[in-house]
Amino acid sequence: MTEIDSRPAPRTDVDDLVRHDRVRGSVYTDPEVFELEMEQIFRRGWVYVGHESEIPEPGDYVTRRIGGQPVIFTRGKDGDVRVLMNRCAHRGNRLCNAESGNSTTFRCPYHGWTFNNDGSLVGVPMRTGYDKEFLAKRSELSLAPTARTDAYRGFVFASLAAEGITLAEHLGRSTKAIDRLLALSPNGTLDLRAGWMKHQHMSNWKMVMENNVDGYHALFTHESVYSAVREAKVSHVPSKVEVYVRDLGQGHSEIDYSAEYTRLDEEFVWFGRAPRAKLPNYVAAMERAYGPQDTHSAFVVGPPHTLIFPNLFLAEMNIMMVEPIAPGETVAYTTPALIPDQDEMNGRMLRRTEGAMGPAGFLIADDGEIGARNQMGLAAQKPDWIVLARGRDTDAADATGLVNHDKSAETPQRGWWAHWAEVLGGRFNTHSTTPDGETR
């Protein structure tokens, strides 16, 4: 057996940061690692930007950031969805400063240059100060679009890199989670206009994301809430339930309750066991759209609990996107996944979102506190490694990915870090290690 070198690794030597079942603590704290992530993951890869329902009318827009760079997510007069760099082509001023609104033009507050919401330059004050040759090249002074924009069933992603894999290749098996969510909507769409709650997490963005598919912590971190609602939930003891964790590939992963819900064959277990009688209009609309059998199946199986790399989380009937700010700071945006024209369902959904994800919510407050404590603990630089070995010998490959029938297995985290290392340019060291740091 060969002992792993415990000396501090070169900070951007990806091959020395990740093993099959552990990562160095510096991946959460090192500013150089953070900047490498911003470049390789957020500025070159596909990043979730927003949902088409947020900008339903021509002129609607919201402002977001991709890898620290400000963008405008907007619907043009022609109805097309675009993601434009939020920077005036004249002197670099941030063009649009509101979080959302409706405008067919954007006027720079610095010198008054005006752009259509398709990005084209349409107004230059005091134009006589420019020569004819300059004005003839007006098309070169449009707002820069992101290099690529694509969508899957209303979920819009953008990439700042002109070349790379397609969105379909990036999403891979994770599209089935989106399909599963939309199977709960009679018209196959969502409405994400309830407003985004913003939570500042004093922890690394990866910590926020990988925690979302950690099935090990619930009985401990969320002990109070699960004790309070145990009657309305399935058990969280792995030996008592058919709840799996899954590495879907491409950094995507999930906790999958579908087998347990199917075994119970009870509708709306995932929704507080709400009776059909409380949702008559929703039930009728679903049965008109899909028929009684498929409607029953959708009500039994429920929504996904799936992480889509790098920044999107389908949290049952909530949507979360994360924005990395610094190595130890992240903003998580959360909104309920409302169903168009289903007020009785949406009213209940809003209350559930407030209870779990609101300012006094039971779940996100716990996770935020644990994340902050994690980040503080990592200030102690020994031991070098974060251990992700749980369930490593019981992972099994099938058509859906790499699956573990123990909900508490760290299969999702191992999949996340393998993909992370690959994207950052590492060869990914696939050998496993024992808890005392030896290679086997």
Sine and cosine of phi, psi and omega as CSV:
sin_phi,cos_phi,sin_psi,cos_psi,sin_omega,cos_omega
0.00,0.00,0.61,-0.80,-0.02,-1.00
-0.93,-0.38,0.82,-0.58,0.00,-1.00
-0.97,0.26,0.70,-0.72,0.04,-1.00
-0.94,0.34,0.70,-0.71,0.03,-1.00
-0.87,0.49,0.85,-0.53,-0.05,-1.00
-1.00,-0.05,0.05,1.00,0.04,-1.00
-0.93,0.37,0.46,-0.89,0.02,-1.00
-0.82,0.58,0.72,-0.70,-0.02,-1.00
-0.98,0.20,0.46,-0.89,0.20,-0.98
-0.82,0.57,0.72,-0.69,-0.29,-0.96
-0.90,0.43,-0.49,0.87,0.00,-1.00
-0.92,-0.39,0.33,0.95,0.10,-0.99
-0.99,0.11,1.00,0.00,-0.13,-0.99
-0.86,0.51,-0.59,0.81,-0.03,-1.00
-0.89,0.46,-0.35,0.94,0.00,-1.00
-0.97,-0.24,0.15,0.99,0.01,-1.00
-0.98,-0.18,-0.41,0.91,-0.16,-0.99
-0.78,-0.62,0.72,-0.69,0.20,-0.98
-0.86,-0.50,0.09,-1.00,-0.03,-1.00
-0.84,0.55,-0.63,0.78,-0.13,-0.99
-0.78,-0.63,0.41,0.91,0.04,-1.00
-0.23,-0.97,0.39,-0.92,0.08,-1.00
-0.70,-0.72,0.44,-0.90,0.06,-1.00
-0.95,0.32,0.58,-0.81,0.00,-1.00
-0.86,0.51,-0.42,0.91,-0.04,-1.00
-0.91,0.41,-0.28,0.96,0.02,-1.00
-0.90,0.44,-0.33,0.94,0.00,-1.00
-0.99,-0.13,-0.23,0.97,-0.19,-0.98
-0.83,-0.55,-0.36,0.93,-0.16,-0.99
-0.98,0.19,0.85,-0.52,0.02,-1.00
-0.86,0.51,-0.54,0.84,0.01,-1.00
-0.94,0.35,-0.62,0.79,0.09,-1.00
-0.89,0.45,-0.68,0.73,0.01,-1.00
-0.86,0.51,-0.71,0.70,-0.01,-1.00
-0.92,0.39,-0.59,0.81,0.07,-1.00
-0.89,0.45,-0.63,0.77,0.07,-1.00
-0.89,0.46,-0.70,0.71,-0.01,-1.00
-0.86,0.51,-0.63,0.78,-0.03,-1.00
-0.96,0.26,-0.76,0.65,-0.15,-0.99
-0.99,0.13,-0.57,0.82,-0.07,-1.00
-1.00,-0.08,-0.79,0.62,-0.15,-0.99
-1.00,0.03,-0.42,0.91,-0.02,-1.00
-0.98,-0.22,-0.19,0.98,0.02,-1.00
-0.88,-0.47,-0.38,0.93,-0.04,-1.00
-0.99,-0.16,-0.11,-0.99,0.06,-1.00
-1.00,0.08,0.75,-0.67,-0.03,-1.00
-0.78,-0.62,0.71,-0.70,0.07,-1.00
-0.92,0.39,0.77,-0.64,-0.05,-1.00
-0.94,-0.34,-0.68,0.74,-0.05,-1.00
0.07,-1.00,-0.03,-1.00,-0.03,-1.00
-0.91,-0.42,0.61,-0.79,-0.06,-1.00
-0.85,0.53,-0.48,0.88,0.00,-1.00
-0.92,0.39,-0.31,0.95,0.03,-1.00
-0.95,0.30,-0.36,0.93,-0.02,-1.00
-0.75,-0.66,0.92,0.40,-0.14,-0.99
-0.95,0.30,-0.47,0.88,-0.11,-0.99
-0.93,-0.36,0.50,-0.87,0.11,-0.99
-0.81,0.59,0.75,-0.66,-0.04,-1.00
0.99,-0.14,-0.31,0.95,0.03,-1.00
-0.92,0.40,0.58,-0.81,0.04,-1.00
-0.46,-0.89,0.40,-0.91,0.24,-0.97
-0.70,-0.71,0.45,-0.89,0.03,-1.00
-0.96,-0.29,0.66,-0.75,-0.02,-1.00
-0.66,-0.75,-0.02,-1.00,0.10,-1.00
-0.72,-0.70,0.63,-0.78,0.06,-1.00
-0.86,-0.51,0.92,-0.40,-0.01,-1.00
0.83,0.55,0.61,0.79,-0.01,-1.00
1.00,0.10,-0.13,0.99,-0.05,-1.00
-0.99,-0.12,0.79,-0.61,-0.06,-1.00
-0.96,0.27,0.67,-0.74,0.02,-1.00
-0.71,-0.71,0.35,-0.94,0.11,-0.99
-0.91,-0.41,0.86,-0.51,0.04,-1.00
-0.99,-0.15,0.94,-0.35,-0.22,-0.97
-0.62,-0.79,0.37,-0.93,0.11,-0.99
-0.93,-0.37,0.85,-0.53,-0.07,-1.00
-0.97,0.26,0.10,-0.99,0.07,-1.00
-0.86,0.51,-0.48,0.88,0.00,-1.00
-0.99,0.14,-0.01,1.00,0.01,-1.00
1.00,0.02,-0.15,0.99,-0.03,-1.00
-0.97,0.23,0.57,-0.82,0.07,-1.00
-1.00,0.00,0.73,-0.68,0.00,-1.00
-0.72,-0.70,0.41,-0.91,0.15,-0.99
-0.84,-0.54,0.93,-0.38,-0.09,-1.00
-0.93,-0.37,0.57,-0.82,0.09,-1.00
-0.93,0.37,0.76,-0.65,-0.09,-1.00
-1.00,0.07,0.92,0.39,-0.05,-1.00
-0.51,-0.86,0.84,-0.54,0.03,-1.00
-0.88,0.48,0.70,-0.72,-0.04,-1.00
-0.96,0.28,-0.08,1.00,-0.01,-1.00
-1.00,0.07,-0.95,0.30,-0.09,-1.00
-0.83,-0.56,0.25,0.97,0.15,-0.99
1.00,0.09,0.16,0.99,-0.01,-1.00
-0.91,0.42,0.58,-0.82,0.12,-0.99
-0.92,0.40,0.87,-0.50,-0.22,-0.98
-0.96,0.27,-0.77,0.63,-0.08,-1.00
-0.93,-0.36,0.83,-0.55,-0.10,-1.00
-0.94,-0.34,-0.14,0.99,0.05,-1.00
-0.99,0.14,0.44,-0.90,0.04,-1.00
-0.96,0.28,-0.51,0.86,-0.01,-1.00
-0.32,-0.95,0.24,-0.97,0.02,-1.00
0.23,-0.97,-0.26,-0.97,0.06,-1.00
-0.66,-0.75,0.86,-0.51,0.03,-1.00
-0.34,-0.94,0.71,-0.71,0.04,-1.00
-1.00,0.07,-0.15,0.99,0.07,-1.00
-0.69,-0.73,0.41,-0.91,0.09,-1.00
-0.83,-0.56,0.82,-0.57,-0.04,-1.00
-0.94,-0.35,0.82,-0.57,-0.03,-1.00
-0.94,0.35,0.77,-0.64,-0.02,-1.00
-0.96,0.28,-0.17,0.99,-0.07,-1.00
-0.99,0.12,-0.86,0.52,-0.03,-1.00
-0.80,-0.60,0.13,0.99,0.14,-0.99
0.99,0.13,0.13,0.99,0.08,-1.00
-0.87,0.49,0.64,-0.77,-0.11,-0.99
-0.82,-0.57,0.68,-0.73,-0.06,-1.00
-0.80,-0.60,0.62,-0.78,0.19,-0.98
-0.93,0.38,0.32,-0.95,0.01,-1.00
-0.98,0.18,0.15,0.99,0.26,-0.96
-1.00,-0.07,0.01,1.00,0.06,-1.00
0.98,-0.19,-0.25,0.97,-0.09,-1.00
-0.95,0.30,0.61,-0.79,0.04,-1.00
-0.98,0.21,0.83,-0.56,-0.05,-1.00
-0.85,-0.53,-0.17,0.99,-0.02,-1.00
-0.49,-0.87,0.78,-0.62,0.06,-1.00
-0.78,-0.62,0.96,-0.30,0.01,-1.00
-0.88,0.48,0.53,-0.85,0.05,-1.00
0.81,0.59,0.74,0.67,-0.13,-0.99
-0.90,0.43,-0.31,0.95,0.00,-1.00
-0.92,0.40,-0.24,0.97,0.05,-1.00
-0.98,0.22,-0.10,0.99,0.01,-1.00
-0.93,-0.36,0.57,-0.82,0.02,-1.00
-0.98,0.21,0.23,-0.97,-0.07,-1.00
-0.89,0.45,-0.57,0.82,-0.01,-1.00
-0.90,0.44,-0.63,0.77,0.01,-1.00
-0.92,0.40,-0.73,0.68,-0.03,-1.00
-0.91,0.42,-0.46,0.89,0.02,-1.00
-0.93,0.37,-0.33,0.94,-0.03,-1.00
-0.98,-0.22,0.48,0.88,-0.05,-1.00
-0.84,0.55,-0.56,0.83,-0.04,-1.00
-0.88,0.47,-0.41,0.91,0.01,-1.00
-0.98,0.20,-0.13,0.99,-0.03,-1.00
-0.96,-0.30,0.39,0.92,0.08,-1.00
-0.94,0.33,0.29,-0.96,0.15,-0.99
-0.90,0.43,0.67,-0.74,-0.01,-1.00
-0.97,0.25,0.80,-0.60,0.12,-0.99
-0.99,0.16,0.33,-0.94,0.20,-0.98
-0.89,0.46,0.48,-0.88,-0.12,-0.99
-0.86,0.52,-0.62,0.78,0.00,-1.00
-0.60,-0.80,0.62,-0.78,0.09,-1.00
-0.70,-0.71,0.70,-0.71,0.01,-1.00
-0.47,-0.88,0.22,-0.98,-0.06,-1.00
-0.58,-0.81,0.42,-0.91,0.17,-0.99
-0.76,-0.65,0.93,-0.36,0.07,-1.00
0.77,0.64,0.70,0.71,0.08,-1.00
0.99,-0.11,-0.30,0.95,0.03,-1.00
-1.00,0.04,0.89,-0.46,-0.15,-0.99
-0.98,-0.20,0.74,-0.67,0.00,-1.00
-0.83,-0.56,0.46,-0.89,0.02,-1.00
-0.69,-0.73,0.42,-0.91,0.10,-1.00
-0.73,-0.69,0.70,-0.72,0.03,-1.00
-0.99,0.11,-0.06,1.00,-0.01,-1.00
-0.98,-0.22,0.69,-0.73,-0.03,-1.00
-0.95,0.32,-0.43,0.90,-0.04,-1.00
-0.84,-0.54,0.42,-0.91,0.01,-1.00
0.53,-0.85,-0.06,-1.00,0.00,-1.00
-0.92,0.38,0.37,-0.93,0.03,-1.00
-0.96,0.27,0.27,-0.96,0.06,-1.00
-0.88,0.48,-0.65,0.76,0.01,-1.00
-0.86,0.50,-0.65,0.76,0.04,-1.00
-0.92,0.39,-0.63,0.78,0.02,-1.00
-0.91,0.42,-0.71,0.71,-0.07,-1.00
-0.95,0.32,-0.59,0.81,0.04,-1.00
0.78,0.63,-0.78,-0.63,-0.06,-1.00
-0.95,0.30,-0.23,0.97,-0.07,-1.00
-0.92,0.38,-0.27,0.96,0.02,-1.00
-0.88,0.48,-0.47,0.88,-0.01,-1.00
-0.90,0.43,-0.49,0.87,0.05,-1.00
-0.94,0.35,-0.67,0.75,0.06,-1.00
-0.89,0.46,-0.68,0.74,0.04,-1.00
-0.87,0.50,-0.65,0.76,-0.01,-1.00
-0.90,0.43,-0.63,0.77,0.05,-1.00
-0.91,0.41,-0.72,0.70,-0.06,-1.00
-0.96,0.29,-0.27,0.96,0.09,-1.00
-0.92,0.40,-0.23,0.97,0.04,-1.00
-1.00,-0.04,0.07,1.00,0.03,-1.00
-0.93,-0.37,0.80,-0.60,-0.02,-1.00
-0.85,0.52,-0.53,0.85,0.00,-1.00
-0.96,-0.27,0.17,0.98,0.10,-1.00
0.95,0.31,0.35,0.94,0.03,-1.00
-0.75,-0.67,0.19,-0.98,0.05,-1.00
-0.83,-0.55,0.24,-0.97,0.09,-1.00
-0.80,-0.60,0.94,-0.33,-0.03,-1.00
-0.96,-0.28,0.68,0.73,-0.04,-1.00
-0.95,-0.32,0.28,0.96,0.00,-1.00
-0.96,0.29,-0.29,0.96,-0.04,-1.00
0.93,-0.36,0.58,-0.82,-0.04,-1.00
-0.99,-0.16,0.84,-0.54,0.16,-0.99
-0.98,0.17,0.67,-0.74,-0.05,-1.00
-0.90,-0.43,0.82,-0.57,0.03,-1.00
-0.86,-0.51,0.82,-0.57,0.08,-1.00
-1.00,0.06,0.88,-0.48,0.04,-1.00
-0.97,-0.25,0.81,-0.59,0.03,-1.00
-1.00,0.03,0.86,0.51,0.00,-1.00
-0.44,-0.90,0.24,-0.97,-0.02,-1.00
-0.92,0.38,0.55,-0.84,-0.07,-1.00
-0.87,0.50,-0.58,0.82,-0.02,-1.00
-0.93,0.38,-0.55,0.83,0.04,-1.00
-0.90,0.44,-0.66,0.75,0.03,-1.00
-0.89,0.46,-0.71,0.71,-0.08,-1.00
-0.94,0.33,-0.77,0.64,-0.09,-1.00
-0.93,0.38,-0.44,0.90,0.07,-1.00
-0.90,0.44,-0.49,0.87,-0.04,-1.00
-0.90,0.43,-0.39,0.92,0.03,-1.00
-0.88,-0.48,0.52,0.85,0.07,-1.00
-0.99,-0.14,0.94,-0.34,-0.03,-1.00
-1.00,0.03,0.05,1.00,-0.10,-1.00
-1.00,0.01,-0.49,0.87,-0.21,-0.98
-1.00,0.03,-0.26,0.97,-0.20,-0.98
-0.85,0.53,-0.72,0.70,-0.06,-1.00
-0.92,0.40,-0.27,0.96,-0.08,-1.00
-0.95,-0.31,-0.85,0.52,0.00,-1.00
-0.89,0.45,-0.65,0.76,-0.07,-1.00
-0.95,-0.30,0.53,0.85,-0.08,-1.00
-0.84,0.54,-0.66,0.75,-0.07,-1.00
-0.92,0.40,-0.69,0.72,-0.06,-1.00
-0.95,0.31,-0.62,0.78,-0.02,-1.00
-0.95,0.32,-0.47,0.88,0.11,-0.99
-0.92,0.39,-0.59,0.81,-0.05,-1.00
-0.96,0.29,-0.55,0.84,-0.11,-0.99
-0.91,-0.42,0.29,0.96,-0.10,-1.00
-0.81,0.59,-0.57,0.82,-0.05,-1.00
-0.90,0.44,-0.43,0.90,-0.06,-1.00
-0.99,-0.17,0.11,0.99,-0.10,-1.00
-0.83,-0.56,0.34,-0.94,0.19,-0.98
-0.98,0.22,0.33,-0.94,-0.03,-1.00
-0.90,0.44,0.48,-0.88,0.09,-1.00
-0.96,-0.30,0.19,0.98,0.10,-1.00
-1.00,0.06,0.89,-0.45,-0.15,-0.99
-0.80,0.60,-0.61,0.79,-0.07,-1.00
-0.95,0.32,-0.22,0.98,-0.09,-1.00
-0.98,-0.22,-0.07,1.00,-0.10,-0.99
-0.67,-0.74,0.34,-0.94,0.12,-0.99
-0.98,-0.20,0.92,0.38,0.04,-1.00
-0.90,-0.44,0.81,-0.59,-0.12,-0.99
-0.92,-0.39,0.36,-0.93,0.22,-0.97
-0.91,-0.42,0.50,-0.87,-0.16,-0.99
-0.56,-0.83,0.73,-0.68,0.21,-0.98
-1.00,-0.06,0.94,-0.35,-0.06,-1.00
-0.99,0.12,-0.10,0.99,-0.11,-0.99
1.00,0.02,0.31,-0.95,0.01,-1.00
0.88,0.48,0.33,0.94,-0.02,-1.00
1.00,0.05,-0.10,0.99,0.01,-1.00
-0.99,0.11,0.52,-0.86,-0.01,-1.00
-0.35,-0.94,0.15,-0.99,-0.06,-1.00
-0.34,-0.94,0.34,-0.94,0.31,-0.95
-0.97,-0.24,0.84,-0.55,-0.15,-0.99
-0.92,-0.39,0.93,-0.37,0.00,-1.00
-1.00,-0.07,0.00,1.00,-0.19,-0.98
-0.88,0.47,-0.63,0.78,-0.01,-1.00
-0.91,0.42,-0.66,0.75,0.02,-1.00
-0.92,0.40,-0.69,0.73,0.02,-1.00
-0.90,0.43,-0.62,0.78,0.03,-1.00
-0.91,0.42,-0.64,0.77,0.05,-1.00
-0.88,0.48,-0.66,0.75,0.02,-1.00
-0.95,0.33,-0.52,0.85,-0.02,-1.00
0.78,0.63,0.71,0.71,0.01,-1.00
-0.83,-0.55,0.75,-0.66,-0.05,-1.00
-0.96,0.27,0.59,-0.81,0.15,-0.99
0.88,0.47,0.48,0.88,0.15,-0.99
-0.85,0.53,-0.60,0.80,-0.01,-1.00
-0.96,0.27,-0.13,0.99,-0.07,-1.00
-0.83,-0.56,0.63,0.77,0.03,-1.00
0.93,0.36,0.36,0.93,-0.04,-1.00
0.81,0.58,0.66,0.75,0.04,-1.00
-0.88,0.48,0.75,-0.66,0.01,-1.00
-0.97,0.25,0.49,-0.87,0.05,-1.00
-0.81,0.59,-0.58,0.81,-0.06,-1.00
-0.87,0.50,-0.39,0.92,0.02,-1.00
-0.99,0.10,-0.18,0.98,-0.08,-1.00
-0.74,-0.67,0.76,0.65,-0.14,-0.99
-0.89,0.45,-0.66,0.75,-0.04,-1.00
-0.93,0.37,-0.63,0.78,0.03,-1.00
-0.91,0.42,-0.71,0.70,0.01,-1.00
-0.87,0.49,-0.70,0.72,-0.01,-1.00
-0.90,0.44,-0.67,0.74,0.00,-1.00
-0.90,0.43,-0.65,0.76,0.03,-1.00
-0.90,0.43,-0.69,0.73,-0.03,-1.00
-0.94,0.35,-0.53,0.85,0.09,-1.00
-0.91,0.41,-0.61,0.80,-0.07,-1.00
-0.98,0.20,-0.64,0.77,-0.19,-0.98
-0.84,-0.55,-0.18,0.98,-0.06,-1.00
1.00,0.04,0.36,-0.93,-0.09,-1.00
-0.87,0.49,-0.66,0.75,-0.08,-1.00
-0.93,0.38,-0.76,0.65,0.01,-1.00
-0.92,0.39,-0.54,0.84,0.06,-1.00
-0.90,0.43,-0.72,0.70,0.04,-1.00
-0.86,0.51,-0.69,0.72,0.00,-1.00
-0.87,0.49,-0.70,0.71,0.01,-1.00
-0.89,0.45,-0.65,0.76,0.00,-1.00
-0.93,0.37,-0.51,0.86,0.03,-1.00
-0.97,0.25,-0.80,0.61,-0.11,-0.99
-0.94,0.34,-0.65,0.76,0.06,-1.00
0.97,0.26,-0.21,-0.98,-0.10,-1.00
-1.00,0.09,0.17,-0.99,-0.02,-1.00
-1.00,0.09,0.24,-0.97,0.14,-0.99
-0.77,-0.64,0.98,0.21,-0.28,-0.96
-0.75,-0.66,0.71,-0.70,0.06,-1.00
-0.99,-0.15,0.80,-0.60,0.05,-1.00
-0.93,-0.37,0.91,-0.41,-0.09,-1.00
-0.88,0.47,0.69,-0.73,0.04,1.00
-0.98,-0.18,-0.26,0.96,-0.28,-0.96
-0.72,-0.70,0.25,0.97,-0.05,-1.00
-0.87,-0.49,0.69,-0.73,0.03,-1.00
-0.73,-0.68,0.86,-0.52,0.11,-0.99
-1.00,-0.03,0.99,-0.15,-0.13,-0.99
-0.99,-0.17,0.97,0.24,-0.14,-0.99
0.82,0.58,-0.91,-0.42,-0.01,-1.00
-0.99,-0.15,0.52,0.85,0.13,-0.99
-0.78,-0.62,0.47,-0.88,0.08,-1.00
-0.89,-0.46,0.76,-0.66,0.07,-1.00
-0.83,-0.55,0.69,-0.73,0.20,-0.98
-0.79,-0.61,0.58,-0.82,-0.04,-1.00
-0.90,-0.44,0.53,-0.85,0.04,-1.00
-0.82,-0.57,0.92,-0.39,0.07,-1.00
-0.93,0.36,0.74,-0.67,0.02,-1.00
-0.95,-0.30,-0.70,0.71,-0.02,-1.00
-0.39,-0.92,0.15,-0.99,-0.01,-1.00
-0.80,0.60,-0.55,0.83,-0.02,-1.00
-0.91,-0.42,0.44,0.90,-0.01,-1.00
-0.53,-0.85,0.73,-0.68,-0.03,-1.00
-0.62,-0.78,0.58,-0.81,0.16,-0.99
-0.94,-0.34,0.81,-0.59,0.07,-1.00
-0.96,-0.28,0.80,-0.60,0.03,-1.00
-0.96,-0.28,0.78,-0.63,-0.05,-1.00
-0.74,-0.68,0.65,-0.76,0.06,-1.00
-0.56,-0.83,0.50,-0.86,0.08,-1.00
-0.95,0.31,0.57,-0.82,0.07,-1.00
-1.00,0.04,1.00,0.04,-0.03,-1.00
-0.97,0.24,0.42,-0.91,-0.02,-1.00
-0.95,-0.31,0.84,-0.54,-0.08,-1.00
-0.80,0.60,0.75,-0.67,0.13,-0.99
0.92,0.39,0.37,0.93,0.00,-1.00
-0.86,-0.51,0.95,0.30,-0.14,-0.99
-0.89,0.46,-0.64,0.77,-0.05,-1.00
-0.91,0.41,-0.60,0.80,0.06,-1.00
-0.95,0.32,-0.70,0.72,-0.06,-1.00
-0.92,0.40,-0.57,0.82,0.03,-1.00
-0.87,0.49,-0.70,0.71,0.05,-1.00
-0.91,0.40,-0.61,0.80,-0.04,-1.00
-0.91,0.42,-0.65,0.76,0.03,-1.00
-0.87,0.49,-0.68,0.73,0.00,-1.00
-0.91,0.41,-0.61,0.79,0.01,-1.00
-0.93,0.37,-0.62,0.78,0.04,-1.00
-0.90,0.44,-0.68,0.73,0.03,-1.00
-0.87,0.49,-0.66,0.75,-0.04,-1.00
-0.93,0.37,-0.53,0.85,-0.03,-1.00
-1.00,-0.09,-0.67,0.75,-0.20,-0.98
-0.89,-0.45,-0.09,1.00,-0.05,-1.00
-0.95,0.31,0.04,-1.00,-0.03,-1.00
-0.82,0.57,-0.53,0.85,0.07,-1.00
-0.94,-0.35,0.38,0.93,-0.05,-1.00
-0.91,0.41,0.48,-0.88,-0.08,-1.00
-0.97,0.24,-0.57,0.82,-0.14,-0.99
-1.00,0.03,-0.81,0.59,-0.14,-0.99
-0.93,0.36,-0.48,0.88,0.06,-1.00
-0.91,0.41,-0.67,0.74,0.06,-1.00
-0.87,0.48,-0.73,0.68,-0.04,-1.00
-0.90,0.43,-0.61,0.79,0.02,-1.00
-0.90,0.44,-0.65,0.76,0.00,-1.00
-0.92,0.38,-0.69,0.72,0.01,-1.00
-0.90,0.44,-0.65,0.76,0.02,-1.00
-0.88,0.47,-0.67,0.74,0.02,-1.00
-0.90,0.44,-0.63,0.78,0.03,-1.00
-0.93,0.37,-0.59,0.81,0.09,-1.00
-0.85,0.52,-0.74,0.67,-0.05,-1.00
-0.90,0.44,-0.63,0.78,0.04,-1.00
-0.92,0.39,-0.62,0.78,0.02,-1.00
-0.91,0.42,-0.55,0.83,-0.02,-1.00
-0.95,0.32,-0.16,0.99,0.12,-0.99
-0.91,0.42,-0.42,0.91,0.17,-0.99
-0.98,0.17,0.90,-0.44,-0.18,-0.98
-1.00,0.08,0.03,1.00,0.09,-1.00
-0.82,-0.57,0.63,-0.78,-0.05,1.00
-0.94,0.35,0.27,-0.96,-0.08,-1.00
-0.93,0.36,-0.50,0.86,-0.27,-0.96
-0.95,-0.31,0.56,-0.83,0.22,-0.97
-0.99,-0.13,0.82,-0.58,-0.14,-0.99
-1.00,-0.07,0.77,-0.64,-0.02,-1.00
-0.77,-0.63,0.70,0.71,-0.17,-0.99
-1.00,-0.04,-0.14,0.99,-0.11,-0.99
-0.89,0.46,0.83,-0.56,0.05,-1.00
0.98,0.20,0.22,0.98,-0.11,-0.99
-0.92,0.39,-0.41,0.91,-0.02,-1.00
-1.00,-0.04,-0.05,1.00,-0.05,-1.00
-0.88,-0.47,0.15,0.99,0.14,-0.99
-0.91,0.42,0.61,-0.79,0.02,-1.00
-0.68,-0.73,0.74,-0.67,0.01,-1.00
-0.99,0.11,0.69,-0.73,0.16,-0.99
-0.57,-0.82,-0.20,-0.98,-0.08,-1.00
-0.92,0.40,-0.29,0.96,-0.04,-1.00
-1.00,-0.09,-0.14,0.99,-0.03,-1.00
0.71,-0.70,-0.54,-0.84,0.06,-1.00
-0.96,-0.27,0.89,-0.45,-0.20,-0.98
-0.89,-0.45,0.58,-0.81,0.16,-0.99
-0.77,-0.63,0.77,-0.64,-0.05,-1.00
-0.99,0.16,0.05,1.00,0.12,-0.99
-0.97,-0.22,0.93,-0.38,-0.05,-1.00
-0.85,0.53,-0.43,0.90,-0.05,-1.00
-1.00,0.06,-0.02,1.00,0.02,-1.00
-0.91,0.41,0.50,-0.87,-0.02,-1.00
-1.00,-0.09,0.56,0.83,0.04,-1.00
-0.86,0.50,-0.71,0.70,0.02,-1.00
-0.87,0.49,-0.63,0.78,-0.03,-1.00
-0.94,0.35,-0.63,0.77,0.05,-1.00
-0.89,0.45,-0.64,0.77,0.04,-1.00
-0.91,0.41,-0.66,0.75,0.03,-1.00
-0.84,0.55,-0.76,0.65,-0.11,-0.99
-0.96,0.29,-0.51,0.86,0.08,-1.00
-0.89,0.46,-0.69,0.72,0.01,-1.00
-0.94,0.34,-0.66,0.75,0.04,-1.00
-0.81,0.58,-0.74,0.67,-0.02,-1.00
-0.89,0.45,-0.65,0.76,0.00,-1.00
-0.90,0.44,-0.70,0.71,-0.03,-1.00
-0.91,0.41,-0.58,0.81,-0.01,-1.00
-0.98,0.18,0.05,1.00,0.12,-0.99
0.99,-0.13,0.15,0.99,0.03,-1.00
-0.99,0.10,0.34,-0.94,0.06,-1.00
-1.00,0.10,-0.22,0.98,0.00,-1.00
0.88,0.48,0.96,-0.29,0.00,-1.00
-0.98,0.21,0.94,-0.33,-0.16,-0.99
-1.00,-0.01,-0.03,1.00,0.02,-1.00
-0.95,0.31,0.51,-0.86,0.00,-1.00
-1.00,-0.08,0.27,-0.96,-0.03,-1.00
-0.74,-0.67,0.50,-0.87,0.04,-1.00
-0.99,0.16,0.28,-0.96,-0.05,-1.00
-0.86,0.51,-0.38,0.92,0.02,-1.00
-1.00,0.00,0.18,0.98,0.11,-0.99
1.00,0.02,0.29,0.96,0.02,-1.00
-0.99,-0.14,0.53,-0.85,0.04,-1.00
-0.98,0.18,0.61,-0.79,0.09,-1.00
-0.72,-0.70,0.00,0.00,0.00,0.00
